[in-house]
Amino acid sequence: IIGLGYVGLTLALSMAEVGFVVQGVEVRDEVIDSLNSYRAHFYEPGMNERISRVVKNKRLLYSKDIPSNFNASVYVITVGTPLNEDKKSRLDMVKNATDQVSHYLKKDDLIIMRSTVKLGVTRSIVMPILDKVGCEYDIAFAPERTLAGNALAEIRSLPQIIGGGNNKSTIRASQLFQFLTPTVVRVSDIE
């Protein structure tokens, strides 16, 4: 999971709790320092105890870069998209995260966009960066839909909406999120 802000860390924790080994990637030192102390850099009820458990059990790993020895087949991009002075979303973090993933991309890997972006960003920005690698991959968009203070419960109960670049991508991403929630809504395309 690339980006361990509010969206990424709650997802990483939830995925680790259902049995995945999750490698989190976060460039901010204060986030890494908080995780080293088994705590979140934001408030979410019960989160610190849960972080402690999955980190100690080595279900949640984290670093500033994707480790070269971590054999991932799924990458979830959850980096921030803050507004700039023109009130438009900054996409530099999405581009940087996608570029980092592109260095490790293998045939049939699944990339899931979960950052808050406008329609078309996955197709017009993320896919061209990944396409430069020249291998087949699956891609999907799964918007984050949780509220602060209740995110860990909502990840496990709210229906997840999944749109893929093709049917195979949609099915793969849906199967992944079915480990977290009983209801997945598949939509017709990535937008």
N, C-alpha and C positions, 0 to 999 in steps of 0.2 A: 504494500500500500504506500503510494508515493504521496506524502503530505500527512503529517500527524497533527493537524489542527483539530478542531471540534468534530468535523465530519470524519476525517481519517482515523483518529484515535478511537472514537466510539465504534466504528466499523471494525478496526483491527482487534479491539478487545472482544467484540462479539464473535468474530470469526475464530479467534484463538479459543474462546470458551466452548465452541462447538467442535473443536478438535483439529483445526488447521494449525500448521506452523506458519505464522505470519511474520514476514520481514517488513518492518516499517522503515520508511526513509523520511528523514526530516532534517532540514538544513539549519534550523534555529537552535543555537546552543541551549537556550533556556528550556526548550522542550525536552531535549536530551537530558539535561541536568535534572529536570523534574522526574523523568522516567527512571533515572538512576537512583532516585530517592523513593521509587514506587508510588509516585503520585502524578496526577494530571495537572496541567498548567491552567485548568479551568475547573469550575465546580460542576459536578454531576453526582447526584446521590449514589453512594456506594462504590464509586469508581476506583478510589485509591486501593481499597482492599482487593478488588478484582484485578487491578493492574499488578499488584504485588504477587498474587497467585499465578497469573499467566507468565509473568516475567521470570519468576523463580522456577516455574516448570518448563521454561524454555519454549513455550508456545508462542510468545511474543518476543521477537528480537527487534532491534532497532539500530540504525546507524545514519550517518550523514549522506551516504551514497549507497547505491545498490552494491552489495558485496559480490565480487567476481565469482565466489564459490557458492553462491546461493542459487540453486537450480529451480527458479520459478517458472511456472507455465501460465500464471495469471498475474496481470498487473492492474491495479486499481489506482487511477489518478484522482486524488482528492485535494489538490493544492488550492490555495486561496485565489480569488479573483477580485481583489479590492477595487473600488472605484478610483479613477484618477481625478485630477482637478477638473476635467471636462465632464465628470459624472458618467464616464464609460468604463466598463470593466477592463482592468489590466489583464492581459493574457500572456504576459512574459513568463509567469510561473508555469502556466499550462505548456507553453512551448518548451521551456527548460526541462520540465518533468518528462515530456514526451521524447525529447532528444535523449535524455538519460536512458529511458526505456529502450529506445531504438538501438543503443549500443549492445543490448543483451537479447534483443528480439530473435526468437527462433521460429521455425516453421510451426504453425498451428498454435502459437501462444494466443491467449485471450487478453485483450486490453479493454478495460471498462472505464469509461469516463464517469466520474461522480462529482466533479467540481460543478459549481453553479455557474453555468455559461448560457449564453443565448443560443437559440436554435441555429444549427449549421456549423457551430464551432468544431464539433467532432469531425464532421466531414471536410470542412474547409481548412482547418488548421492541424488537427491531430493526424488525420490519415495521410496527408502529403508528407509529413515528417517520417512516419512509419514506412510509407511506400518506398522511400529512398533506400531502405535496406534490401529490398528486392526479394522478400520471402512472403509466403502466404501467412496471414494471421486472421484472427477473428476479432471483431470490435463491436462494442455495445455501449449504450448510454443508460445509466440507472440513476435517475435524479435522487438526491438526498431529500428526505421529507420529514425529518425529526425536529422536535422542539427542544430547546435548551431546558435542562432540568428533568427531562423525561426521555432522552434519546435512547438510552440503553434498553428501556422497555419497548419503545416504539419500533426500534430496529427489528425486534423479535415479534411484533404484532401487526404493524402496518403493512398493507400490501405493497410489494415492491413493483415498480413499473420498469419494464425492460424493453428497450428497442435496440435491435441489432442492425449491423450493416448488411446482413443476410439472414436467412432462416437459421442456419447452423449457429451463427453467433448469438442470436436471440435465445435459442434453446440452451446453449452452453451457459450463458450468463444466468438464465432462469434457473437452471439446475444448481448453480452455485448459490444463488440467493435462497433457494428452497431449503438449504441447511439452516437458514436464519428465521424464516417466516413461513407460515402455512399458505400464504396467498401471494402468488406472483401474477402480475398482469402483463401479458406480452402485447406489445403494440406493433404496428405494421412496419415501422422503419426506425432508423436511428434518430430522426428528428421527432 
